[in-house]
Amino acid sequence: MTKASGRDLIAACVAGYEIQVRLSYALNPSDHYDRGFHPTATCGVFGAAAAAGKLLGLDAAGIVSAFGIALSQAAGSMQFLADGAWTKRSHVGQAAANGLICATLAAEGFRGPKEAFEGNWGFLKGYSPQPEPERAVENLGEKWETMELAVKPYPSCRYSHAPLDGLIALRQAHQITPEEIQSVEVGVSSTGHKLIGAPEELKTNPVSVVDGQFSMPFCAAVVLSEGNLVWDDYPTHLKNSSTLDLCRKVRTLVDERAESVFPREMSGSVNLKTSRGDFQTFIEVPKGEPGNFMSEEEFRNKFNGLCQPYLNENRREEFSDSLLGLEKAEEVASVFSMSTMEGN
């Protein structure tokens, strides 16, 4: 559409991330969650509009208009947690698509309202009871929020990752088997507990994949059984009686240490009781955070695991090489053409 280079795309993505992250701070994430909104979706449409607008070359007035249009597209409810509905699957894609549409409409002269964020009927007042608009511009131009982004190593809610790191480490260090586990206590922040620990009856009896992804007990049971958690574990372990029995031995609590460092860190604790004794650990910085980032090998392993059903080995290697060297691409269309199944 724009014949963008790799560097152009990276710059646009940075613009999008900065808008989305800073906007979420201004909302106050915990309040936004408590009202039932999914910030990945509600804030995501503005990030996508910013990124697309930069690639389309919109001026300041055009970006303002794109944000105004996006205000009417900012949607995403956490109600999927109640019954494992599939709407979470669509939230990110819909936000991205709608952001592109908003920027394209603005480029063609469609006019959106001004003050999309701070207006009397704007995003902040409508989507949070106590917004903090000044946080959106705090250290603007000095601190790049993009550099604080994390990458998820496991296909589950991010709040579960620190405890999963801890469980995997304890399992490996002490050669713990599922048969000797008597009970497991996992501690997370209060915000995390609302998503992956409560209600306990639902979290210890997952039925769907979405149930599993937002169940700390289930994810803990899988990593204690497998030593890892990958996408294909869901259909396998949701029907595995041994995994579900182990799942019901896991309690999720609010950990004061995790609470004290949230939201700066998404920490977690583990207290594992076995027939051989008790084992504890606290993970302050989960894998994937800037201070504990994934290696290139770990990125490739995750990429290969997800793409293996669709792309052959040569295509996966070529595609991952191109993505890791995206800044060198003269035109990104040639990179993303590798994502097709043709010739697989």
N, C-alpha and C positions, 0 to 999 in steps of 0.2 A: 504493500500500500504506500509506503513512504521510501522504500529502498534504503531502510535504515542500516547502518553498520552495527557491528557488535558494540562498539563504544557508545553509539547513539542509544542503543537499547539499554545498556547498563545505566547510563545517565538518566534515562526515563524511569527505569525501575527504582533508582535511588529517590527520584522526586516522588514517586508513588509511595514508597515505603515511608519517607519522611512525613508526608501528609497523613497517611493512615495511622502511624504510630503516635504522632503528636496529637492527632485528633482524639485518639483513644485515651490519652492522658487527660485531655481537657474534659472528657466525659466523666472521668473517675470510673475505671473499669469495674470495680466491685459493685458500685451503684447501678451501672449499666446492666451487668449480669443479673442483679437482684430484680430488676424490672422485667427480666425474661428475654433480653436481647442477646443476640450472638454477634459480638463486636467484629469478628472476622468478616461478617457479611455487611453489617451496618456501616462500619468505617471503610470496609474494603472497596465499596463502590466509589468513594471519593479518591482513594489511592489509585484505583484503576483509571479514573477520569483524569487525574493529574498526569499519570504516565502516558496515557494515550494522547492527551493534549500536548505534552511536550514533543512527542514524536510527530504530531500533526503540525507543529509550529505555531500553536495558538499564542496570541499575545495575552497580556494581563486581563484585558476585558473578556477575551474568549475563555480563559481559564475560569474566571469568575462566573461566567454564564454556564460553563460545563458543571461547576460545582452546584449552581442553582438547579440545574436539571437533575443532577444526581440526588439532590435533597428529596425528590419525589420517588426515588428508587432505593432509598436506604431501608432495607428490610432484612429480617432474619430472626426467627424466634427459637429459643432453646426448648420449646415444647417437645421436640423430638426425643428429649431425654426420658419423657414419660413412658414411651412405648417402643423405643428403638426405631422410630420412623426414619425414612430415607432422606428427609429434607436437608439434613446436614450435608449430605453428599452434593446437593445442588447449590448450597449457599455460596461457596467460593467461586464456582463457575459462573453463577448468575451475577455476582458482584462484578467479576471481571468483564463479562459480556455487556452488562448495563453501563459500566464505566466507559467502555469503548463507544457504545451508542451515544452516551451523553456528550463525549468529546466530539464525536462526528457531527452530531446535531449542532453543537456550538460552532463548529468549523463551517457549517453550511448556513449560519446566520440565525438559527433558532435561539431565542433569548430566554434564559433562565433568570429567576429572581436573584437580586443581589443579597448580600449578608446571609448566605445559606447557613453559615455556622452560628453567627452571633445575633441574628435577628430575633425579634419578639416571637416569631413562629418558626425559628430556625432549628437546626439540628441539636444544638447543645441544650436548649431549654426544653425541647420536646422529648429528648431521649435520656435525660438524666436529671434527678431531683436537685442535685447540687453540683452543677458543672463548674469547672475551674478553667476558664478560657485562657488565662495568662500562662497556663502550663503548655499550651500549644506552641508558644513562641519562646519558651525558656531556653536560653543559650542557643538561639537560632543562629546558624552560620558558624558556630563554634563547636558544638557537639553534634555529631552525625549519628542519629538513632539507628541508621542502617548498619552501622558497625557493631551495634548491640544485638543484632538479630541472632536467633538460635535456629538450628536445624534439628528436626526430630529424628532420632535414630530408630524409634519404635513407632508402629502404626497405632498409637493409642493417645488418649488425652495427655497433653503435655504435663499436667499436674502429676501424672503417675510415673514420670520418667526418673526422678531422683530415687524414689523407693525401688524402682526396677533395677537401676544401676546398683543399689545397695544389695538387693537380693541376689543378683547375678554374681557380685563380688563375693558375698558370703558363701554362696553355693560352690563356687570354684575353689575358694580358699580352704574350705572345710569338707569338701566332697560330700555335701549334704544331699540325701536322697529324699524323695517325697514320702516314702514309707516311714521315715523316722521323725517327720514333722508333727508336732503336737498342736502348736498354735502359732499364729503370726500376728503381730501388731504393726501396723504401718501408720506413720504420722505425716501429715501434710498441713498446709495452711488452711485456714477456715474457708477461704474461697475455693480451694481445691477440694476440700471435704464435701462441699455442697454439690460438686459436680461428679466426683468419683467415689464418694463414700456413703452418700445418703440418697434415698432411704436404704437402710441395710438389707431389708428383705429383697428389694429389687436388685441391689448390687451383688448379692450372693446367689442370685438365681437368674443369671442372664440367659436370654433366649436368642436374641438377634445379634448380628455383628456390631451394630451400634451400641446395644446393651453392653457387649463385651469391651468395646473401646472405652467406654465411660465407667467401667467397673474396676476399681483398684483390686478387689479380691480376685477377680477372674484373671486379670493381667499378671498378678503376683503368682497365682497358681500355675499359669503357663510357663513363666520364666523359671519357676522352681522345678518344673518338669522337664523343660527343654534347654534351659540355660540361655535362652534368648526369646524374643517375640518378633515374629515376622507375619506378613499379611496372611499367608496360607494357614497359620495356626488357628485362625478363628473358626472356619468351618470344621476343622478337625477336633478342636478341643471343646467347642460348644456342645458337642454330642458325646464327649468322653466323660463317663461317670466318675472315673478316678480324679480327673481335673476338677470336676464340679464338687466332689467331696472335699478336695483340698481347698477349693475356693471358699467353702463354708467354714474353714478354720481361720480365715483371715478377717481381722477387724481393722477398720480404718478410723483413725482418731485425729483430732487437731493437735499438732505438735507446736509447742510454744516457741521453740527455736526456729522452726520453719515460718511461723507467723511473724516473728520479729524481723526477719530479713525479706519478707514479701512486701511489695512486688519486685524488689531489686533482684532477688533470687527466688527460684521455684524449688525450694529445698524439700528434703524428706528424710524420715528416720525409719529404721527397721528394728524390730525386736523379735527374733526368731527363736522359738523354744523347740528343742528336739530331745529325743531320748538320750542324746549324748551330752546335752547341756544347752545353755542359752548363748546366743550370738547377737550382738547389736552393732549397728553402724548408723552414722548420720552423713548424708550426702548434701553438702551445701550447694555445690554447683553441678547440676546434672550434665551428662554428656550432650554435646551439641551447642552449649552456651559458648560465647566468645572466649571465656576463660577455660574452657574444656572442650574445644572444638573438635569436630570429626576430622579424621585424616583423609587424604585423597583416597586411600585404599578403602576406608569405610564408606565414603561417598560412592565409590564404584560398586562396592558390594551391594549397597542398598539399591542403586540404580539398576544393576543387573538382575537382582531379585524381582523387582517390580516389572521390568521390561522383558524378561525372559519369555513369557508366553506370546509376545507379539513381535519381537525382533530377534534375528539370529545373532550368533556371537560376534561375527564380523561387524554387523551393523551397530550392535550395542557398543563395541569398542570404538568404532569410528565416531559415533554420535557423542559418546561421553568425552572423547578427546576434544571434539569441537566445542562442547559446552564448557569444558574446563579452560579452553583457550578462546572464549567468546570474544574477548577484547580485540582479537586479531582478525575477526571476520569482517570482510569488506561489505557483505550484505547478508543479513541474518536469515533471509529466506532460504539460502542454500544450506544453512545449518538445520533449520527446522524441517526441511524436506526429508531429512533422515528419520523422522519420527513415523513415517508411513510404513505400512506392512509390505509394500511392494518389494518383491525380490527376497522376502524372508524365507 
